[in-house]
Amino acid sequence: MAKSLAHTKYMCKYHIVFIPKYRRKIIYNKLRKEIQKYIKDLCKWKGVEIIEGHMMPDHVHLLVEIPPRISVSSFMGYLKGKSSLMIFDKNPNLKYKFGNRNFWATGYYVSTVGLNEATIRKYIREQENEDIMEDKLSKKEYENPFKGLLK
């Protein structure tokens, strides 16, 4: 279902995968529930909806809907950066394993989750009908401002 902002309808869904530094299998240990809470909180604060999420032993899968005002790259920088700080604040002993407060590895995988062709065709048909209806509401005829100047 499409969501909306002031002048925008959107359905921006992304499948994102990212990993801890060195692919250490620390996520399923004592940190799993803690990291889930951080990710949920950070997404909520940015207005990003988590549709699905799963923490594997050495990576995280997220299916999220990101509003179009936020780019995927800025969201991932925010998510990985802030969650790293939160993890190290609660677990200062991790600095010896990860160093420099970098819990997550550099980079991530992202894939868009698109609509099917029939849905897009329907949207295009309905959009044309909406434009026609909108034009019918406005009956004012506009005059050519250059009429009479060019002879």
Sequence and secondary structure as in RCSB ss.txt:
>XXXX:A:sequence
MAKSLAHTKYMCKYHIVFIPKYRRKIIYNKLRKEIQKYIKDLCKWKGVEIIEGHMMPDHVHLLVEIPPRISVSSF
MGYLKGKSSLMIFDKNPNLKYKFGNRNFWATGYYVSTVGLNEATIRKYIREQENEDIMEDKLSKKEYENPFKGLL
K
>XXXX:A:secstr
  EE SS EE  EEEEEE BGGG TTTTTTTHHHHHHHHHHHHHHHT EEEEEEE SS EEEEEE  TTS HHHH
HHHHHHHHHHHHHHH GGGHHHH TT  B S  EEEEE   HHHHHHHHHHHHHHHHHHHHH       TTTTT 
 
